């Protein structure tokens, strides 16, 4: 009887704990999702009604005028294409270079392993600064060039070290077995190492893609005068600035197109946030499983 009472009490405690846990997770989910839902509701609400406030979970006066105002700019499609292209190329190039360097540094027979690791670590703590970097980009003839989006960020020391740590955790006997079967270093890298590194590669790919997609300052510095090389974030930033400046000036003009007076800066800001965020939200579910595994890198040691 006493054992049954103990088991019953244990089950009751477990149920209370699980109920508390579900309630807590529900609260966390609401707190996490509410800002995005609120931004979406404001972006879909009429601007003249938004200034009254009180928009929370759904639009009070539904309209698509805010998005029409954004997409009326002639450079936006070009900027979107450039952003997609730089995100794809930048992510693939960053993954390829980081994985090659990480594999080389993971090899115990690499003579310059310690020197290269220290040189990469040095870049994590020190940089040349904005002016020297600009002068370097200029001397490399990368100004007004699409490759200024790809080449300067080709190697990230942080990504290299994450990949090297993951590769170091793989059984070295796999590489030795591949060597006995006649595989060379490139074949070992492509057919043994890379397939086993999918979780960490997906994690780094997401970081690289988000960084490339959200970048606008390099466009401002290096390609600000070339409309054919503009990016989405840079154009959205200019739209936001122009809309904010035109809130007291009905005749403000941007790129030969007059802003609609009925659109408020807050509505434009929320619409821009949705436009800039949705592509990443679409990509994330496909990488979620690998992303979670990559984040637990080093959490458990066997």
C-alpha positions in Angstrom: 0.0 0.0 0.0 2.8 2.4 0.9 4.6 1.6 -2.4 1.4 2.2 -4.4 0.9 5.6 -2.6 4.5 6.6 -3.4 4.0 5.7 -7.1 0.7 7.6 -7.1 2.3 10.6 -5.5 5.2 10.4 -8.0 2.8 10.3 -11.0 0.9 13.3 -9.6 4.1 15.2 -9.2 5.1 14.3 -12.8 1.8 15.5 -14.1 2.0 18.8 -12.3 5.6 19.3 -13.5 4.6 18.5 -17.1 1.6 20.8 -16.9 3.9 23.6 -15.6 6.4 22.9 -18.4 3.7 23.0 -21.1 2.4 26.2 -19.7 5.8 27.7 -19.6 6.7 26.6 -23.2 3.3 28.0 -24.4 4.1 31.4 -22.7 7.6 31.4 -24.3 6.1 30.6 -27.7 3.6 33.4 -27.4 6.2 35.9 -26.3 8.4 34.8 -29.2 5.8 34.9 -31.9 3.8 38.0 -30.8 6.4 40.6 -32.1 6.4 39.0 -35.6 2.6 38.7 -35.7 2.2 42.3 -34.5 4.6 43.5 -37.2 2.7 41.5 -39.9 -0.6 43.0 -38.7 0.7 46.6 -38.8 2.1 46.0 -42.3 -1.3 44.8 -43.5 -3.2 47.7 -41.8 -4.1 51.0 -43.5 -1.6 53.7 -42.5 -4.1 56.3 -41.6 -5.6 53.8 -39.2 -2.3 52.6 -37.8 -1.4 56.0 -36.4 -4.4 55.6 -34.0 -2.6 52.7 -32.4 -4.2 49.6 -30.9 -3.1 47.1 -33.6 -2.0 43.9 -31.9 -2.7 40.5 -33.6 -4.6 41.3 -36.8 -5.1 44.4 -39.0 -8.1 46.6 -38.2 -8.4 47.9 -41.8 -6.8 45.4 -44.2 -4.8 46.8 -47.1 -1.9 46.0 -49.3 -1.0 49.6 -50.0 2.1 49.4 -47.8 3.6 46.6 -49.9 2.5 48.3 -53.2 4.4 51.4 -52.1 7.6 49.4 -51.5 7.4 47.3 -54.7 6.8 50.3 -56.9 10.5 51.2 -56.9 12.2 50.3 -60.1 15.5 49.1 -58.5 13.8 46.7 -56.1 13.7 43.7 -58.5 17.4 44.2 -59.4 18.3 44.6 -55.8 16.4 41.4 -54.9 18.2 39.4 -57.7 21.6 40.7 -56.5 20.8 39.8 -52.9 19.7 36.3 -53.8 22.8 35.8 -56.0 25.2 37.1 -53.4 23.6 35.0 -50.7 23.9 31.8 -52.8 27.4 32.4 -54.0 28.6 33.8 -50.7 27.3 30.9 -48.8 28.6 28.3 -51.1 32.0 29.9 -51.4 32.3 30.5 -47.7 31.4 26.9 -46.9 33.8 25.5 -49.5 36.8 27.6 -48.3 36.1 27.1 -44.6 35.7 23.3 -45.0 38.9 23.0 -47.0 40.9 25.0 -44.5 39.3 23.2 -41.6 40.2 19.8 -43.1 43.8 20.9 -43.7 44.1 22.1 -40.1 42.6 18.9 -38.7 45.3 16.8 -40.4 48.0 16.0 -37.9 50.6 15.7 -40.7 50.1 19.3 -41.8 53.4 21.0 -40.9 52.1 24.6 -40.7 49.0 23.6 -38.7 49.9 25.6 -35.6 51.1 28.7 -37.5 48.0 28.9 -39.6 45.7 28.4 -36.6 47.4 31.3 -34.7 47.2 33.5 -37.8 43.5 32.8 -38.1 43.0 33.3 -34.4 44.7 36.7 -34.6 42.0 38.0 -37.0 39.3 37.2 -34.4 40.8 39.8 -32.0 42.3 42.5 -34.3 41.3 44.1 -37.6 42.8 46.8 -39.8 39.9 49.1 -39.5 37.4 50.6 -42.0 39.8 53.0 -43.8 42.6 50.4 -44.4 40.0 47.8 -45.5 38.6 50.3 -48.0 42.0 51.1 -49.3 42.7 47.4 -49.8 39.4 46.9 -51.6 40.3 49.8 -53.8 43.8 48.5 -54.6 42.4 45.1 -55.5 40.1 46.8 -58.0 37.0 45.5 -56.3 35.2 48.8 -56.1 32.0 48.9 -58.2 32.2 45.1 -58.6 29.9 42.3 -57.6 32.8 40.3 -56.3 33.3 42.7 -53.4 30.3 40.9 -51.9 32.0 37.5 -52.1 35.8 37.7 -51.9 36.4 39.8 -48.7 34.4 37.4 -46.6 35.5 34.3 -48.3 37.4 33.0 -45.1 35.9 33.3 -41.7 38.2 32.2 -38.9 35.3 31.5 -36.6 33.7 29.1 -39.1 37.0 27.4 -39.8 37.5 26.7 -36.1 34.0 25.4 -35.7 34.4 23.0 -38.6 37.9 21.9 -37.5 36.5 21.1 -34.0 33.8 19.0 -35.6 36.2 17.2 -37.9 38.6 16.6 -34.9 35.7 14.8 -33.2 35.3 12.3 -36.1 37.1 8.9 -35.8 40.4 9.3 -37.5 40.3 5.6 -38.3 37.8 6.5 -41.1 40.5 8.5 -42.9 43.1 5.8 -42.4 40.7 3.1 -43.8 40.0 5.3 -46.8 43.8 5.6 -47.4 44.2 1.9 -47.2 41.6 1.6 -49.9 43.6 3.9 -52.1 41.8 7.2 -51.6 43.8 10.4 -51.9 43.3 13.5 -49.7 40.8 15.1 -52.0 38.7 11.9 -52.2 38.8 11.5 -48.4 37.6 15.1 -48.0 34.8 14.8 -50.5 33.6 11.3 -49.8 34.3 10.8 -46.1 34.6 14.1 -44.3 31.9 16.2 -46.0 29.1 13.7 -45.7 29.7 13.4 -42.0 29.8 17.2 -41.5 26.3 17.9 -42.7 25.0 19.2 -39.3 27.8 21.7 -38.8 27.8 22.7 -42.5 24.1 23.4 -42.4 24.6 25.5 -39.2 27.4 27.6 -40.8 25.5 27.8 -44.1 22.6 29.4 -42.2 24.9 31.9 -40.5 26.5 32.8 -43.8 23.2 33.1 -45.6 21.7 35.4 -43.0 24.8 37.5 -42.9 24.9 37.9 -46.7 21.1 38.5 -46.9 21.1 41.2 -44.3 24.3 43.0 -45.5 23.9 46.5 -46.8 26.9 48.5 -45.5 29.3 47.0 -48.1 26.9 48.1 -50.8 26.9 51.6 -49.4 30.7 51.7 -49.2 31.8 50.0 -52.4 28.8 50.0 -54.8 26.7 52.9 -53.8 27.0 54.6 -57.2 26.1 51.5 -59.2 22.3 50.9 -59.3 22.9 47.6 -61.2 24.8 46.3 -58.2 22.5 47.4 -55.4 21.1 45.0 -52.9 17.7 44.5 -51.3 18.7 45.6 -47.8 20.3 48.7 -49.1 17.3 49.7 -51.2 14.9 49.0 -48.3 17.1 51.2 -46.1 16.9 54.0 -48.6 13.1 53.6 -48.8 12.8 53.7 -45.1 15.0 56.8 -44.8 13.2 58.6 -47.6 9.8 57.7 -46.1 10.8 59.0 -42.6 12.2 62.2 -44.2 9.1 62.7 -46.3 6.7 62.4 -43.3 6.8 66.2 -43.1 7.4 66.8 -46.8 4.7 65.6 -49.2 6.9 66.3 -52.2 9.8 64.0 -51.3 11.0 62.1 -54.3 13.1 58.9 -54.5 14.5 57.6 -57.8 12.0 59.6 -59.8 9.0 58.1 -57.9 6.9 60.1 -55.4 6.0 58.4 -52.2 2.4 58.0 -51.5 1.3 60.4 -48.8 -1.1 57.9 -47.3 1.7 55.6 -46.2 3.2 56.3 -42.8 6.9 55.6 -41.9 5.8 53.0 -39.3 3.8 51.1 -41.9 6.7 51.1 -44.3 9.1 50.1 -41.5 6.9 47.0 -40.7 6.4 46.1 -44.3 10.2 46.3 -44.9 10.8 44.1 -41.9 8.4 41.4 -43.4 10.0 41.6 -46.9 13.5 41.3 -45.5 12.6 38.5 -43.1 10.3 36.1 -45.0 13.0 34.6 -47.3 15.1 33.5 -44.4 12.1 32.1 -42.6 11.3 30.1 -45.8 14.8 28.6 -45.8 15.2 27.9 -42.1 12.7 24.9 -41.8 14.8 22.9 -44.4 17.9 23.4 -42.2 16.3 23.1 -38.8 17.2 19.5 -38.0 20.8 20.0 -39.0 20.9 23.4 -37.3 19.9 22.0 -34.0 22.5 19.2 -34.2 25.2 21.8 -35.2 24.4 23.9 -32.2 25.0 21.0 -29.8 28.5 20.6 -31.2 30.8 19.9 -28.2 28.0 19.7 -25.7 28.5 15.9 -25.1 31.9 14.2 -25.1 32.0 10.4 -25.5 
